[in-house]
Amino acid sequence: MKILILVLAIFAGFGQWGCSGSFSWGDGATSQSGTRIQTVDGRVERVDLQRGSFEIRDQSGERVFVSVPYDVRRSEVDRFRTLRDGDYVRVDGRFLNRDRFELEAFLHDNR
């Protein structure tokens, strides 16, 4: 019972950020809380087909770990399977934390 109360207290503390407000990670970086869709772009540095994930270095030089959820559209899985190190990508998704991003969709780039 104490664990349940502790978990509820932790989740209640997260509510102070609100569903669409931004918060700081303490190092100057900010991210949106909640489920707002955001766009990230950069060069692919590593692809892990077994785990369904890849890393990109974004425009600010930060690494972002992108996970491909099991319920994403088939076309997104197909695009993920063609990724190679050095590819430039733009993706929509949601930040799970400062450097972890869950893919919603690959975006077309006009480069």
DSSP file (Angstrom, degrees, kcal/mol; ACC not computed):
  #  RESIDUE AA STRUCTURE BP1 BP2  ACC     N-H-->O    O-->H-N    N-H-->O    O-->H-N    TCO  KAPPA ALPHA  PHI   PSI    X-CA   Y-CA   Z-CA
    1    1 A M     >        0   0    0      0, 0.0     4,-2.1     0, 0.0     5,-0.2   0.000 360.0 360.0 360.0 -38.8    0.0    0.0    0.0
    2    2 A K  H  >  +     0   0    0      1,-0.2     4,-2.3     2,-0.2     5,-0.1   0.877 360.0  52.6 -62.6 -36.9    2.9    2.4    0.8
    3    3 A I  H  > S+     0   0    0      2,-0.2     4,-2.7     1,-0.2    -1,-0.2   0.918 107.6  51.2 -65.4 -42.8    4.3    1.8   -2.7
    4    4 A L  H  > S+     0   0    0      1,-0.2     4,-2.5     2,-0.2    -2,-0.2   0.907 110.8  48.4 -60.5 -42.7    1.0    2.7   -4.3
    5    5 A I  H  X S+     0   0    0     -4,-2.1     4,-2.3     2,-0.2    -1,-0.2   0.907 111.6  50.2 -64.2 -41.5    0.8    5.9   -2.3
    6    6 A L  H  X S+     0   0    0     -4,-2.3     4,-2.2     2,-0.2    -2,-0.2   0.919 110.9  48.7 -62.7 -44.3    4.4    6.7   -3.3
    7    7 A V  H  X S+     0   0    0     -4,-2.7     4,-2.5     1,-0.2    -2,-0.2   0.924 112.0  48.9 -62.3 -44.7    3.7    6.1   -7.0
    8    8 A L  H  X S+     0   0    0     -4,-2.5     4,-2.3     1,-0.2    -1,-0.2   0.886 110.4  51.4 -62.2 -38.6    0.6    8.2   -6.8
    9    9 A A  H  X S+     0   0    0     -4,-2.3     4,-1.7     2,-0.2    -1,-0.2   0.884 109.6  50.2 -65.7 -38.6    2.5   11.0   -5.1
   10   10 A I  H  X S+     0   0    0     -4,-2.2     4,-1.4     2,-0.2    -2,-0.2   0.946 112.2  46.2 -65.2 -47.4    5.2   10.9   -7.8
   11   11 A F  H  X S+     0   0    0     -4,-2.5     4,-0.9     1,-0.2    -2,-0.2   0.869 109.7  54.5 -64.1 -35.6    2.6   11.1  -10.6
   12   12 A A  H  < S+     0   0    0     -4,-2.3     3,-0.4     1,-0.2     4,-0.3   0.866 104.7  55.2 -64.5 -34.7    0.8   14.0   -8.8
   13   13 A G  H >< S+     0   0    0     -4,-1.7     3,-1.2     1,-0.2    -1,-0.2   0.843 101.4  57.6 -65.8 -33.5    4.1   15.8   -8.7
   14   14 A F  H >< S+     0   0    0     -4,-1.4     3,-1.8     1,-0.2     4,-0.4   0.783  91.3  73.2 -66.4 -25.5    4.4   15.5  -12.5
   15   15 A G  G >< S+     0   0    0     -4,-0.9     3,-1.0    -3,-0.4    -1,-0.2   0.702  77.3  76.3 -62.5 -19.7    1.1   17.3  -12.8
   16   16 A Q  G <  S+     0   0    0     -3,-1.2    -1,-0.3    -4,-0.3    -2,-0.1   0.743  88.6  59.1 -65.8 -20.7    2.7   20.6  -11.9
   17   17 A W  G <  S-     0   0    0     -3,-1.8     4,-0.5    -4,-0.2    -1,-0.3   0.774 101.4-143.8 -76.7 -25.2    4.2   20.8  -15.4
   18   18 A G    <   -     0   0    0     -3,-1.0    -1,-0.1    -4,-0.4    -2,-0.1  -0.119  27.8 -76.9  81.5 172.7    0.8   20.7  -17.0
   19   19 A C  S    S+     0   0    0      1,-0.2    17,-0.4    15,-0.1    16,-0.3   0.723 125.2  20.3 -84.2 -21.7   -0.1   19.0  -20.2
   20   20 A S  S    S+     0   0    0     -3,-0.1    -1,-0.2    14,-0.1    -2,-0.1   0.334  95.4 109.7-131.4   8.9    1.4   21.5  -22.6
   21   21 A G        -     0   0    0     -4,-0.5    12,-2.1    11,-0.1     2,-0.3  -0.372  62.3-121.4 -81.5 164.5    3.9   23.6  -20.6
   22   22 A S  E     -A   32   0A   0     10,-0.2     2,-0.3    -2,-0.1    10,-0.2  -0.723  24.1-167.3-103.5 158.7    7.6   23.4  -21.0
   23   23 A F  E     -A   31   0A   0      8,-1.9     8,-1.7    -2,-0.3     2,-0.3  -0.953  18.2-119.3-140.0 160.2   10.2   22.4  -18.4
   24   24 A S  E     -A   30   0A   0     -2,-0.3     6,-0.2     6,-0.2     5,-0.0  -0.752   3.1-148.0-103.7 147.8   13.9   22.7  -18.1
   25   25 A W        -     0   0    0      4,-2.3     5,-0.1    -2,-0.3    -1,-0.1   0.367  51.0-106.7 -92.2   3.7   16.3   19.8  -17.7
   26   26 A G  S    S+     0   0    0      3,-0.3     4,-0.1     1,-0.0    -2,-0.0   0.367 108.7  77.7  90.0  -6.1   18.7   21.9  -15.6
   27   27 A D  S    S-     0   0    0      2,-0.3     3,-0.1     0, 0.0    -1,-0.0   0.145 117.8 -90.9-120.8  18.2   21.3   22.3  -18.4
   28   28 A G  S    S+     0   0    0      1,-0.3     2,-0.3     0, 0.0     0, 0.0   0.192  92.0 119.8  95.0 -17.2   19.6   24.9  -20.5
   29   29 A A        -     0   0    0     -5,-0.0    -4,-2.3     2,-0.0    -1,-0.3  -0.594  44.3-164.0 -82.0 143.1   17.7   22.4  -22.6
   30   30 A T  E     -A   24   0A   0     -2,-0.3     2,-0.3    -6,-0.2    -6,-0.2  -0.911   8.8-179.1-125.0 155.4   13.9   22.5  -22.6
   31   31 A S  E     -A   23   0A   0     -8,-1.7    -8,-1.9    -2,-0.3     2,-0.4  -0.963  30.7-104.4-146.0 161.8   11.3   20.1  -23.8
   32   32 A Q  E     -A   22   0A   0     -2,-0.3   -10,-0.2   -10,-0.2    63,-0.2  -0.712  30.8-142.2 -89.8 138.2    7.6   19.9  -23.9
   33   33 A S    >   +     0   0    0    -12,-2.1     3,-0.6    -2,-0.4     2,-0.2  -0.473  63.0  29.2 -89.1 169.7    5.7   17.8  -21.4
   34   34 A G  T 3  S-     0   0    0      1,-0.2   -14,-0.1    -2,-0.2   -15,-0.1  -0.483 112.0 -47.5  83.3-151.8    2.6   15.8  -22.2
   35   35 A T  T 3  S+     0   0    0    -16,-0.3    -1,-0.2    -2,-0.2     2,-0.1   0.104  77.1 144.9-113.1  21.5    1.8   14.3  -25.6
   36   36 A R    <   -     0   0    0     -3,-0.6    59,-0.4   -17,-0.4     2,-0.3  -0.394  51.5-119.7 -64.8 133.3    2.5   17.2  -27.9
   37   37 A I        -     0   0    0     57,-0.1     2,-0.3    -2,-0.1    57,-0.2  -0.553  37.0-178.5 -73.6 134.8    3.9   16.1  -31.3
   38   38 A Q  E     -B   93   0B   0     55,-3.0    55,-2.1    -2,-0.3     2,-0.4  -0.888  22.0-126.0-130.4 162.5    7.3   17.6  -32.0
   39   39 A T  E     -B   92   0B   0     -2,-0.3     2,-0.4    53,-0.2    53,-0.2  -0.923  22.5-177.8-112.7 135.3    9.8   17.4  -35.0
   40   40 A V  E     -B   91   0B   0     51,-2.6    51,-3.0    -2,-0.4     2,-0.3  -0.983   4.7-178.6-128.0 141.1   13.4   16.4  -34.7
   41   41 A D  E     +B   90   0B   0     -2,-0.4    18,-0.7    49,-0.2     2,-0.3  -0.979  20.9 103.4-139.6 155.4   15.9   16.3  -37.5
   42   42 A G  E     -BC  89  58B   0     47,-2.1    47,-2.8    -2,-0.3     2,-0.4  -0.978  63.8 -47.5 164.5-171.0   19.5   15.4  -37.9
   43   43 A R  E     -BC  88  57B   0     14,-1.6    14,-2.3    -2,-0.3     2,-0.3  -0.734  51.8-117.2 -93.7 136.2   22.0   12.8  -39.1
   44   44 A V  E     + C   0  56B   0     43,-3.1    42,-3.1    -2,-0.4    12,-0.3  -0.549  32.9 175.0 -70.2 129.7   21.6    9.1  -38.2
   45   45 A E  E     +     0   0B   0     10,-3.2     2,-0.3     1,-0.4    11,-0.2   0.695  65.4   7.2-106.7 -27.9   24.6    7.9  -36.1
   46   46 A R  E     - C   0  55B   0      9,-1.2     9,-2.6    38,-0.1     2,-0.4  -0.967  57.2-158.9-157.8 137.5   23.5    4.4  -35.3
   47   47 A V  E     - C   0  54B   0     -2,-0.3     2,-0.5     7,-0.2     7,-0.2  -0.979   2.2-169.9-120.3 131.5   20.7    2.0  -36.3
   48   48 A D  E  >> + C   0  53B   0      5,-3.1     5,-2.0    -2,-0.4     4,-1.0  -0.851   6.4 177.6-121.3  93.3   19.6   -0.9  -34.1
   49   49 A L  T  45S+     0   0    0     -2,-0.5    -1,-0.1     1,-0.2     3,-0.1   0.833  79.4  58.1 -64.8 -33.4   17.2   -3.1  -36.2
   50   50 A Q  T  45S+     0   0    0      1,-0.2    -1,-0.2     2,-0.1    -2,-0.0   0.886 115.4  34.0 -64.6 -39.6   16.9   -5.7  -33.4
   51   51 A R  T  45S-     0   0    0     -3,-0.2    -1,-0.2     2,-0.2    -2,-0.2   0.498 107.9-120.6 -96.0  -4.7   15.7   -3.2  -30.8
   52   52 A G  T  <5S+     0   0    0     -4,-1.0    16,-3.1     1,-0.2     2,-0.3   0.949  72.8 108.6  67.0  49.4   13.7   -1.0  -33.2
   53   53 A S  E   < -CD  48  67B   0     -5,-2.0    -5,-3.1    14,-0.2     2,-0.3  -0.967  42.6-171.3-150.4 163.4   15.7    2.2  -32.5
   54   54 A F  E     -CD  47  66B   0     12,-2.4    12,-3.6    -2,-0.3     2,-0.4  -0.981  18.1-131.1-152.9 159.8   18.2    4.6  -33.9
   55   55 A E  E     -CD  46  65B   0     -9,-2.6   -10,-3.2    -2,-0.3    -9,-1.2  -0.914  20.9-174.4-113.7 140.4   20.2    7.6  -32.8
   56   56 A I  E     -CD  44  64B   0      8,-2.4     8,-3.0    -2,-0.4     2,-0.6  -0.937  24.6-132.7-127.0 156.2   20.5   10.9  -34.5
   57   57 A R  E     -CD  43  63B   0    -14,-2.3   -14,-1.6    -2,-0.3     6,-0.2  -0.951  34.3-144.9-104.3 117.4   22.6   14.0  -33.8
   58   58 A D  E >   -C   42   0B   0      4,-3.1     3,-2.0    -2,-0.6   -16,-0.2  -0.075  30.8 -87.3 -78.7-179.1   20.2   17.0  -34.0
   59   59 A Q  T 3  S+     0   0    0    -18,-0.7    -1,-0.1     1,-0.3   -17,-0.1   0.742 127.2  54.4 -63.0 -25.1   21.0   20.4  -35.3
   60   60 A S  T 3  S-     0   0    0      2,-0.1    -1,-0.3     1,-0.0     3,-0.1   0.462 120.7-106.3 -87.8  -0.6   22.3   21.6  -31.9
   61   61 A G  S <  S+     0   0    0     -3,-2.0     2,-0.2     1,-0.3    -2,-0.1   0.428  77.3 133.6  92.6  -1.1   24.8   18.7  -31.8
   62   62 A E        -     0   0    0     -5,-0.1    -4,-3.1     1,-0.0     2,-0.4  -0.558  56.4-121.8 -82.7 147.0   22.8   16.8  -29.2
   63   63 A R  E     -D   57   0B   0     -6,-0.2     2,-0.4    -2,-0.2    -6,-0.2  -0.716  25.0-165.4 -86.0 138.1   22.2   13.0  -29.6
   64   64 A V  E     -D   56   0B   0     -8,-3.0    -8,-2.4    -2,-0.4     2,-0.6  -0.994  12.8-144.2-126.4 126.2   18.6   11.9  -29.6
   65   65 A F  E     -De  55 100B   0     34,-3.2    36,-3.0    -2,-0.4     2,-0.5  -0.808  19.5-161.7 -89.5 119.2   17.7    8.2  -29.1
   66   66 A V  E     -De  54 101B   0    -12,-3.6   -12,-2.4    -2,-0.6     2,-0.4  -0.903   2.3-161.7-108.7 123.6   14.6    7.5  -31.3
   67   67 A S  E     -De  53 102B   0     34,-2.7    36,-3.0    -2,-0.5   -14,-0.2  -0.833  12.4-141.8-104.3 144.3   12.5    4.4  -30.6
   68   68 A V        -     0   0    0    -16,-3.1    36,-0.1    -2,-0.4    34,-0.1  -0.907  25.4-135.0-103.3 110.6   10.1    2.9  -33.2
   69   69 A P    >   -     0   0    0      0, 0.0     3,-1.4     0, 0.0   -17,-0.0  -0.230  15.2-118.2 -68.0 156.6    7.0    1.8  -31.3
   70   70 A Y  T 3  S+     0   0    0      1,-0.3   -18,-0.0     0, 0.0    -2,-0.0   0.741 111.2  52.6 -65.6 -23.2    5.5   -1.7  -32.1
   71   71 A D  T 3  S+     0   0    0      2,-0.0    -1,-0.3     3,-0.0     3,-0.1   0.192  79.2 124.6-102.3  17.3    2.2   -0.1  -33.3
   72   72 A V  S <  S-     0   0    0     -3,-1.4     5,-0.1     1,-0.1    33,-0.1  -0.354  73.5 -82.1 -72.6 157.1    3.6    2.4  -35.8
   73   73 A R    >>  -     0   0    0     31,-0.3     4,-1.6     1,-0.1     3,-0.7  -0.188  35.7-117.5 -58.5 151.0    2.3    2.3  -39.4
   74   74 A R  H 3> S+     0   0    0      1,-0.2     4,-2.6     2,-0.2     5,-0.2   0.861 114.0  59.2 -58.4 -38.7    3.9   -0.3  -41.7
   75   75 A S  H 3> S+     0   0    0      1,-0.2     4,-2.0     2,-0.2    -1,-0.2   0.839 104.6  50.8 -62.4 -32.2    5.3    2.4  -44.0
   76   76 A E  H <> S+     0   0    0     -3,-0.7     4,-2.5     2,-0.2    -1,-0.2   0.879 109.5  50.1 -72.5 -37.9    7.2    3.8  -41.0
   77   77 A V  H  X S+     0   0    0     -4,-1.6     4,-2.2     2,-0.2    -2,-0.2   0.917 110.2  50.6 -64.4 -42.8    8.7    0.4  -40.3
   78   78 A D  H  X S+     0   0    0     -4,-2.6     4,-0.8     1,-0.2    -2,-0.2   0.917 111.5  47.5 -61.1 -43.4    9.7    0.0  -43.9
   79   79 A R  H >< S+     0   0    0     -4,-2.0     3,-0.9     1,-0.2     4,-0.5   0.909 109.8  53.7 -63.9 -42.1   11.4    3.4  -43.8
   80   80 A F  H >< S+     0   0    0     -4,-2.5     3,-1.5     1,-0.2    -1,-0.2   0.903 103.8  56.2 -57.9 -42.6   13.2    2.5  -40.6
   81   81 A R  H 3< S+     0   0    0     -4,-2.2    -1,-0.2     1,-0.3    -2,-0.2   0.709 105.2  52.3 -66.0 -19.9   14.5   -0.7  -42.1
   82   82 A T  T << S+     0   0    0     -3,-0.9    -1,-0.3    -4,-0.8    -2,-0.2   0.501  82.7 120.3 -92.8  -4.3   16.2    1.4  -44.9
   83   83 A L    <   -     0   0    0     -3,-1.5     2,-0.3    -4,-0.5   -36,-0.1  -0.297  40.0-175.1 -63.3 142.6   18.0    3.8  -42.6
   84   84 A R    >   -     0   0    0    -38,-0.1     3,-2.2   -40,-0.0   -40,-0.3  -0.964  37.3 -85.4-134.0 153.0   21.8    3.9  -42.8
   85   85 A D  T 3  S+     0   0    0     -2,-0.3   -40,-0.2     1,-0.3     3,-0.1  -0.329 116.5  28.2 -53.8 134.8   24.4    5.7  -40.7
   86   86 A G  T 3  S+     0   0    0    -42,-3.1    -1,-0.3     1,-0.3   -41,-0.1   0.191  86.2 135.0  95.4 -15.6   24.8    9.2  -42.1
   87   87 A D    <   -     0   0    0     -3,-2.2   -43,-3.1   -44,-0.1     2,-0.5  -0.370  54.5-129.0 -63.6 144.1   21.3    9.5  -43.5
   88   88 A Y  E     +B   43   0B   0    -45,-0.2     2,-0.3    -3,-0.1   -45,-0.2  -0.842  34.7 180.0 -92.6 131.0   19.5   12.8  -42.8
   89   89 A V  E     -B   42   0B   0    -47,-2.8   -47,-2.1    -2,-0.5     2,-0.4  -0.961  25.3-160.2-133.5 150.8   16.1   12.4  -41.3
   90   90 A R  E     +BF  41 107B   0     17,-0.5    17,-3.4    -2,-0.3     2,-0.4  -1.000  24.7 179.9-123.6 128.0   13.2   14.5  -40.0
   91   91 A V  E     -BF  40 106B   0    -51,-3.0   -51,-2.6    -2,-0.4     2,-0.3  -0.968  22.5-144.2-132.9 146.0   10.8   12.7  -37.7
   92   92 A D  E     +BF  39 105B   0     13,-3.1    12,-3.5    -2,-0.4    13,-1.8  -0.818  47.4 104.8 -99.5 147.4    7.6   13.6  -35.8
   93   93 A G  E     -BF  38 103B   0    -55,-2.1   -55,-3.0    -2,-0.3     2,-0.4  -0.971  61.1 -71.5 174.1-158.7    7.0   12.1  -32.4
   94   94 A R  E     - F   0 102B   0      8,-1.9     8,-3.2    -2,-0.3     2,-0.4  -0.982  33.8-122.2-130.4 136.6    7.0   12.7  -28.7
   95   95 A F  E     - F   0 101B   0     -2,-0.4     6,-0.3   -59,-0.4     3,-0.1  -0.652  18.6-173.2 -75.0 127.9    9.8   13.2  -26.2
   96   96 A L  E    S-     0   0B   0      4,-3.0     2,-0.3    -2,-0.4     5,-0.2   0.749  75.2 -24.4 -88.8 -30.3    9.7   10.6  -23.4
   97   97 A N  E >  S- F   0 100B   0      3,-1.4     3,-0.6    -3,-0.1    -1,-0.3  -0.862  96.6 -57.3-159.5-166.5   12.5   12.5  -21.6
   98   98 A R  T 3  S+     0   0    0     -2,-0.3   -68,-0.1     1,-0.2   -73,-0.0   0.834 132.1  13.2 -54.8 -40.8   15.4   14.9  -22.5
   99   99 A D  T 3  S+     0   0    0    -35,-0.1   -34,-3.2    -4,-0.0     2,-0.5   0.234 107.8  89.4-125.3  14.0   17.1   12.6  -25.1
  100  100 A R  E <   -eF  65  97B   0     -3,-0.6    -4,-3.0   -36,-0.2    -3,-1.4  -0.966  50.9-178.8-117.6 128.1   14.6    9.8  -25.7
  101  101 A F  E     -eF  66  95B   0    -36,-3.0   -34,-2.7    -2,-0.5     2,-0.6  -0.979  19.7-143.4-130.4 131.5   12.0   10.3  -28.5
  102  102 A E  E     -eF  67  94B   0     -8,-3.2    -8,-1.9    -2,-0.4   -34,-0.2  -0.874  27.9-123.1-100.4 122.9    9.2    8.0  -29.7
  103  103 A L  E     + F   0  93B   0    -36,-3.0   -10,-0.3    -2,-0.6     3,-0.1  -0.343  35.7 167.0 -66.3 135.5    8.7    8.0  -33.4
  104  104 A E  E     -     0   0B   0    -12,-3.5   -31,-0.3     1,-0.4     2,-0.3   0.674  69.4 -19.0-107.3 -45.4    5.3    8.9  -34.8
  105  105 A A  E     - F   0  92B   0    -13,-1.8   -13,-3.1   -33,-0.1    -1,-0.4  -0.978  55.8-116.9-162.7 147.1    6.3    9.4  -38.5
  106  106 A F  E     - F   0  91B   0     -2,-0.3     2,-0.3   -15,-0.2   -15,-0.3  -0.715  36.3-143.8 -80.0 140.3    9.2   10.0  -40.8
  107  107 A L  E     - F   0  90B   0    -17,-3.4   -17,-0.5    -2,-0.3     2,-0.2  -0.803  16.1-110.6-105.9 149.1    8.8   13.3  -42.7
  108  108 A H        -     0   0    0     -2,-0.3     2,-0.4   -19,-0.1   -19,-0.0  -0.561  30.9-147.4 -75.2 141.7    9.8   14.0  -46.3
  109  109 A D        -     0   0    0     -2,-0.2   -21,-0.0   -21,-0.1    -1,-0.0  -0.929  10.7-153.4-115.0 135.7   12.7   16.4  -46.6
  110  110 A N              0   0    0     -2,-0.4    -1,-0.1     1,-0.2    -2,-0.0   0.002 360.0 360.0 -95.4  29.2   13.2   18.8  -49.5
  111  111 A R              0   0    0      0, 0.0    -1,-0.2     0, 0.0    -2,-0.0   0.489 360.0 360.0 -75.2 360.0   16.9   18.9  -49.3
